[in-house]
Every structure is written in structure tokens, then in C-alpha cells.
């Protein structure tokens, strides 16, 4: 048995001997905290002999339980609507339901993640603002643009005694949450619904993965080993067939209008503890009527192409 392993085992039994159990609080959303793991030796050092203390301190520093990272979030909810005219036949509706990270162990990483999220929500013009100010400014920007683009036409429609009422109504809805916080990776799930006239609106679901130690966005080449593309493409296509309750093979998908050969790694993936989730949004690989397509890949299927993370 190696010396290092002996130290680890010794520390483990010392913790048990003095009734010191690691305490872990898992991450939960809505402004909760995930505390660091610890074995509480500080409160029990006085029970140890003077000669044994230095060894225990060194062993604890080198081999104690791995630290758990901390995250806190806040929830922001807002609904706004603006009428084009006094009759209010047409209006702009905006809604926001956004969970947002507000605390990480590394403040620079937190700042980088916050800025990137806001840029993805509303555009780069808003990314250096706080979330609440970015929302307020985006509301004003959207209102002014909506009124400037539509008021003159709306007034002409009113003169026609509302013959074409509500043809200029628009709607946007923003929602987001921390989907996963695991092994130094924060995965954020964001949805944006937009109706700008026409037969229907369009909803897009997007994922953003971040290294919480650096604040950098993680892409497929950060997660998968070199040459992953063909293997991952086959897994996506085969898993979609296996998960489908409506279609039994590739030909069924093709007959329904799916562009099956377009089912490839698209960068829109979520990392969780047990799986990698891919989402293809409306029109991306199939007609609008099918909505989004979600493919859940169990990590056991990805062992040969996933990079190991500490």
C-alpha cells in the first residue's frame, strides 16, 4: 500500500474516531448555498497530543475531503405591456422569469458568466449592466422600437374601424434557470419565445455551459476528445430512433419531413451529472409542427469520447 493511501485511510479513521463526519449541502436554486465539505478538525485539535498534532494538520491539508464549490442565485420576474393606441387593439407584451447566478467562489469567473449570459439574453449592448438594469433597458428599447415601427400603421387601421384589429401585436418571453452545477461546470438553460406577427410564434431552448473556475464558456471540443464528431453523430441519430414513441426507424423520420442527416452535434447541449442533453429547435431538423427535438445521451454511452473532468 502506498504511503499516500495510508495517510488517507488514517485520516478517514481519525475523523470517525472523533465523530467528525463530512457535511455536504447540495446545490439548490433560488438563492441557496452549497457549503464546503469539511471534517471539523479545528474544534477537536485540543483532544490530540502535542506530538501527533503536526502530523494530523499536514495530513488534513493534503488529503482532506475535496471542497464543494459555492453558488447562489436570485430570481427575477417581470411582466410589461404597451399599447400602440388608446383603443389598445395592438400591444407589445414582455415577460421575464430568470434565475441568475449571484455568487461563486471566484468573483472574476462569476462576472464573466454573468456578462455572457446577459449578452445571450438581450445582446452585447447590455452585457456590462446588472441583470435588473439590463431588463429595464431592454424593455425601454423594445417599447420604443415597437411604437416607432408600428404606430403610424396602427393609426391608419383605427380609421378603418378596427377591421384589422390586433394584427400588430407582438410578444416576447424570456425564461432561464441553472440546470446543473456539477464538477466545476455550471449549465444554464434559457428559453426565448417570440411572436412578431404571422401564424405563430417560435420558441427556442438554448444551453450554456461554463467552467466556474475561469468563467469561460465550454464548447464541444472542450468536452469531447478529438475526432468525436462521427461517433457522436451516430449516437444522436440512433438514440433518437430508440427514444421515439412515434417512429420506428430512419425511414419513418424521413417520411415525416425530418432532415435526418442534419442530426449532428449542433453546439446546443447541456452537461448534467448523468447525461449530455442535445436540443434541436423548431425548423432545425424538422417541420415546425414537431416543435423541438430533445435527445438524452446517457454518459455510459459517451465514455470513449468524453474527456475526463476532475
C-alpha atoms as one frame of an Amber mdcrd trajectory, in Angstrom:
protein
   0.000   0.000   0.000   1.372   3.439  -0.940   2.276   5.975   1.732  -0.259
   8.493   0.368  -3.049   5.959   0.531  -2.053   5.091   4.096  -2.360   8.776
   5.061  -5.811   8.997   3.509  -7.025   5.900   5.335  -5.529   7.143   8.610
  -7.277  10.500   8.270 -10.543   8.784   7.473 -10.441   6.699  10.655  -9.336
   9.671  12.742 -12.395  11.595  11.547 -14.588   8.645  12.503 -12.855   8.214
  15.873 -13.579  11.799  16.840 -17.104  11.774  15.435 -16.226  14.030  12.530
 -18.409  13.349   9.515 -18.134  15.368   6.300 -21.081  17.701   5.826 -22.287
  18.498   2.344 -25.242  20.572   1.245 -26.076  20.024  -2.394 -26.673  22.942
  -4.718 -30.247  24.094  -4.926 -31.595  27.001  -6.936 -33.400  30.073  -5.622
 -30.680  31.747  -3.578 -29.413  28.713  -1.714 -25.835  27.862  -0.929 -23.715
  24.753  -1.334 -21.301  24.733   1.600 -17.737  23.444   1.522 -17.092  19.918
   2.752 -15.075  19.773   5.965 -14.099  17.321   8.692 -14.214  19.791  11.554
 -10.760  19.007  12.961 -10.280  22.513  14.313 -12.786  22.019  17.125 -11.153
  18.764  18.211  -7.426  19.535  17.999  -7.252  20.027  21.748  -8.029  16.323
  22.181  -4.855  15.304  20.351  -1.393  15.072  21.852   1.179  17.757  21.053
   3.367  15.277  19.153   0.544  13.945  16.987  -0.874  17.358  16.076   1.651
  18.380  13.367   1.158  15.094  11.501  -2.602  15.422  11.608  -2.511  19.016
  10.387  -0.319  18.069   7.411  -2.438  15.031   6.591  -5.629  17.091   6.781
  -4.258  19.781   4.478  -3.085  17.236   1.903  -5.787  14.586   1.956  -8.976
  16.011   3.432 -12.293  15.746   1.678 -12.497  17.606  -1.661 -14.017  21.110
  -1.388 -17.515  21.744  -2.631 -17.939  24.901  -4.653 -20.452  27.545  -3.702
 -23.217  29.055  -5.803 -26.090  31.369  -5.027 -28.786  32.612  -7.397 -31.607
  35.133  -7.472 -34.944  35.016  -9.274 -36.223  37.997 -11.255 -39.815  38.106
 -12.521 -41.319  40.941 -14.545 -44.259  41.459 -16.905 -44.767  44.552 -19.055
 -47.188  45.505 -21.826 -47.518  48.594 -24.005 -50.410  49.629 -26.250 -49.928
  51.251 -29.622 -53.094  53.357 -29.443 -55.783  54.307 -26.930 -58.025  51.524
 -28.195 -55.236  49.083 -27.312 -56.147  46.674 -30.078 -52.457  46.005 -30.556
 -49.832  45.718 -27.874 -46.329  44.574 -27.032 -46.057  42.063 -24.192 -42.782
  41.270 -22.463 -42.257  38.744 -19.684 -39.154  37.691 -17.767 -38.674  34.701
 -15.433 -34.934  34.450 -14.959 -32.863  32.709 -12.330 -29.410  34.262 -12.268
 -26.139  33.313 -10.525 -25.089  35.942  -7.989 -22.291  34.219  -6.065 -19.465
  31.846  -6.970 -16.166  31.140  -5.230 -14.312  33.097  -7.938 -15.692  36.622
  -8.419 -13.967  37.136 -11.778 -15.443  33.904 -13.098 -18.882  34.970 -11.841
 -18.590  38.327 -13.594 -17.579  36.675 -16.870 -20.501  34.218 -16.684 -22.991
  36.962 -15.838 -21.869  39.132 -18.751 -22.017  36.258 -21.213 -25.499  35.239
 -20.062 -26.856  38.778 -20.372 -25.301  39.103 -23.841 -27.080  35.903 -24.856
 -30.372  37.087 -23.335 -30.528  40.570 -24.823 -27.440  41.290 -26.938 -23.912
  42.536 -26.332 -25.064  46.149 -25.882 -26.480  45.151 -22.480 -23.828  42.735
 -21.202 -21.958  45.108 -18.870 -25.085  46.000 -16.910 -26.620  44.237 -13.941
 -29.439  41.878 -14.872 -32.154  44.121 -13.426 -30.849  47.185 -15.296 -30.374
  45.156 -18.485 -34.014  44.058 -18.281 -35.225  47.620 -17.668 -33.171  48.976
 -20.560 -34.258  46.167 -22.853 -37.901  46.900 -22.017 -37.453  50.573 -22.929
 -35.557  49.690 -26.111 -38.215  47.167 -27.209 -41.088  49.535 -26.408 -39.582
  52.442 -28.344 -38.735  50.255 -31.335 -42.193  48.667 -31.362 -44.004  52.001
 -31.225 -41.727  53.638 -33.804 -42.200  50.770 -36.242 -45.957  50.359 -35.870
 -47.781  53.440 -34.542 -48.387  55.129 -37.898 -49.799  51.966 -39.415 -51.892
  51.295 -36.318 -53.483  54.749 -36.582 -54.468  54.043 -40.166 -56.007  50.739
 -39.100 -58.072  52.511 -36.432 -59.568  54.729 -39.126 -60.893  51.551 -40.764
 -62.972  50.863 -37.639 -60.753  48.069 -36.335 -61.227  45.952 -39.423 -57.738
  44.573 -38.915 -57.542  44.696 -35.143 -54.653  43.025 -33.341 -52.537  42.434
 -36.448 -49.617  44.335 -34.937 -49.426  42.637 -31.550 -46.045  41.238 -30.539
 -44.855  39.141 -27.632 -41.548  38.077 -26.146 -40.985  35.792 -23.170 -37.630
  35.104 -21.521 -37.068  32.306 -19.013 -33.932  30.732 -17.627 -32.563  28.617
 -14.813 -29.404  26.925 -13.588 -29.971  23.402 -14.859 -26.880  21.748 -13.385
 -23.898  22.573 -11.178 -21.566  19.608 -11.225 -17.782  19.040 -11.165 -16.919
  22.666 -11.771 -19.395  23.121 -14.626 -22.435  25.397 -14.471 -25.047  24.586
 -17.105 -27.685  27.211 -17.810 -30.960  26.568 -19.639 -32.514  29.542 -21.446
 -35.772  29.797 -23.389 -36.930  32.634 -25.609 -40.393  32.780 -27.141 -41.087
  35.410 -29.773 -44.257  36.234 -31.680 -43.774  39.009 -34.229 -46.957  38.509
 -36.224 -47.940  35.761 -38.595 -49.401  32.345 -37.925 -47.485  31.515 -34.751
 -44.571  32.364 -32.551 -41.330  30.427 -32.197 -39.748  29.096 -29.008 -36.033
  28.334 -28.773 -34.350  26.470 -25.909 -30.619  27.031 -25.554 -27.916  25.736
 -23.225 -24.780  27.499 -21.994 -22.052  25.575 -20.160 -19.366  27.354 -18.104
 -16.186  26.477 -16.262 -16.845  28.041 -12.841 -13.118  28.360 -12.113 -12.356
  30.503 -15.167 -15.784  31.760 -16.238 -15.096  30.549 -19.773 -17.823  29.088
 -21.950 -17.370  25.387 -22.689 -17.894  24.090 -26.210 -17.980  20.607 -27.677
 -14.238  20.492 -28.298 -13.733  21.257 -24.584 -15.931  18.329 -23.564 -15.230
  15.666 -26.161 -11.980  14.119 -27.355 -10.501  14.845 -30.767 -12.338  13.119
 -33.595 -15.612  12.852 -31.670 -17.864  14.083 -34.496 -18.695  10.839 -36.308
 -19.212   8.809 -33.138 -21.391  11.477 -31.566 -23.433  11.864 -34.767 -24.170
   8.138 -34.831 -25.134   8.188 -31.155 -27.508  11.115 -31.663 -29.256   9.516
 -34.631 -29.509   6.045 -33.112 -30.648   7.351 -29.720 -33.356   9.478 -31.337
 -34.762   6.368 -33.028 -34.613   4.405 -29.751 -36.287   7.192 -27.748 -39.055
   7.813 -30.266 -42.529   6.531 -29.465 -43.914   7.677 -32.818 -41.355   6.468
 -35.353 -39.580   3.126 -35.527 -36.748   3.835 -37.960 -34.900   6.344 -40.091
 -37.343   5.974 -42.987 -40.257   6.980 -40.743 -38.442  10.158 -39.759 -37.656
  10.964 -43.384 -41.273  10.386 -44.426 -42.413  12.791 -41.682 -40.155  15.535
 -43.042 -37.131  15.223 -40.754 -33.779  16.123 -42.251 -32.173  13.116 -40.650
 -28.663  13.775 -41.952 -28.802  17.181 -40.210 -28.962  15.436 -36.831 -25.372
  16.145 -35.885 -23.615  17.885 -32.949 -25.026  21.421 -33.072 -23.382  23.024
 -30.037 -26.685  23.218 -28.159 -26.020  20.744 -25.361 -26.372  20.532 -21.597
 -23.992  18.746 -19.241 -25.596  17.052 -16.247 -24.304  14.525 -13.748 -25.681
  11.546 -15.670 -26.219  12.685 -19.245 -25.453  15.031 -22.098 -28.675  16.528
 -23.482 -28.942  17.870 -27.024 -31.800  20.059 -28.241 -32.677  20.846 -31.847
 -35.098  23.769 -32.038 -38.075  24.163 -34.422 -37.139  24.123 -38.116 -33.591
  22.980 -37.303 -34.085  19.336 -38.299 -37.884  19.022 -38.673 -41.045  20.948
 -39.607 -42.465  23.396 -37.066 -45.304  21.042 -36.135 -42.835  18.735 -34.345
 -41.517  21.526 -32.136 -38.118  20.975 -30.553 -36.333  17.631 -30.578 -34.534
  16.578 -27.396 -32.032  13.728 -27.354 -30.714  12.480 -23.992 -27.386  10.648
 -24.170 -26.524   8.663 -21.061 -22.899   9.235 -20.124 -22.293   5.491 -20.189
 -22.666   5.736 -23.975 -20.084   8.507 -24.200 -17.169   7.051 -22.257 -14.985
   6.585 -25.335 -15.302  10.227 -26.449 -15.840  12.221 -23.234 -12.832  13.972
 -21.748 -12.331  13.295 -18.054 -13.013  16.133 -15.661 -11.661  16.325 -12.095
